[in-house]
């Protein structure tokens, strides 16, 4: 299982009155206090984000809202210096995977390729992409001529495993999937439109946890999550009222629950929704540091760029005695890339 940790120097026992060497990345034992000092330059975990966007006829307004409010999502990661990648697929990408050899004239492998609406095509945007907000906002406007048989789950699988998208996900990155749809998923075995939860070949939601475990070689929450921007209740369904095409996203919400993602209403402000998702992802990729010695917990002090971080289970630092990890939780004290993090503590034993 991959771990989200800073770059820490291996423990060394150096009895001295001073602490670090000239590189500022050493661990020492202070003879006068028997206190360890552990220092590091923080590097956030890499982040890969896939948006699965419904491209059926009722989605024009939602795509526009997503495009307009994209800065509410990406600004946190830009400001914290994350190394991120973002891509877009649609809820009918499954045509290019599941049925490409079934005699379907509309089904081509090209449908699994990440979408781009700019020329020349930029299918994966990252922190080095010029005019990133503009490019991504164009890419998420995937149009409304796609299939009304929305299958976000099998489309997610098709896009992630496509030979056309092999350079997207990095083995050491957290994968965040965000589904944007006013319907629900009915991924099943054949091509017929069947939106019954009782159908015999409907894929269990848990199947897609297995798909993501296999793809990331990791586990939910620690290595990936799936968040939903969808119809969460009858009130939102009635508000959209587009000819009865909308559906409460019961299966979308179930996958979010299984993977530690967030559930957000497509009827709410997209600025609020996208900020909520970025905050959740930030929590899942929060700074964590392994202590090389078991500490006296009451002696621990944590500083980021010289500023003291308080002990807190919700917004500060917390310690897990099983893993011997210090984790900075909440959003207030999360360090930026390149921040100097110093942890001082008295060891339980000097042996």
Secondary structure, 3 states (H helix, E strand, C coil): CCCCCCEECCCCCCEECCCCCCCCCCEEEECCCCEEEEEEECCCCEEEEEEEECCCCCCHHHHHHHHHCHHHHHHHHHHCCCCEEEEEEECCHHHHCCCCCCCCCCCCHHHHCCCCCCCCCCCEEECCCCCHHHHHHHHCCCCCCCCCCCCHHHHHHHHHCCHHHCCCCCCCEEEEEEEECCCCCCCECCCCCCCCCCCCCECCHHHHHHHHHHHHCCCECCCEEEEEEECCCHHHHHHHCCCCCCCCCHHHHHHHHHHCCCEEECCCCHHHHHHHHHHHHHHHCCCEEECCCCECHHHCEEEECCEEECECCCCEEEEECCCCEEEEECCCCCCCCCCEEEEEEEECCCC
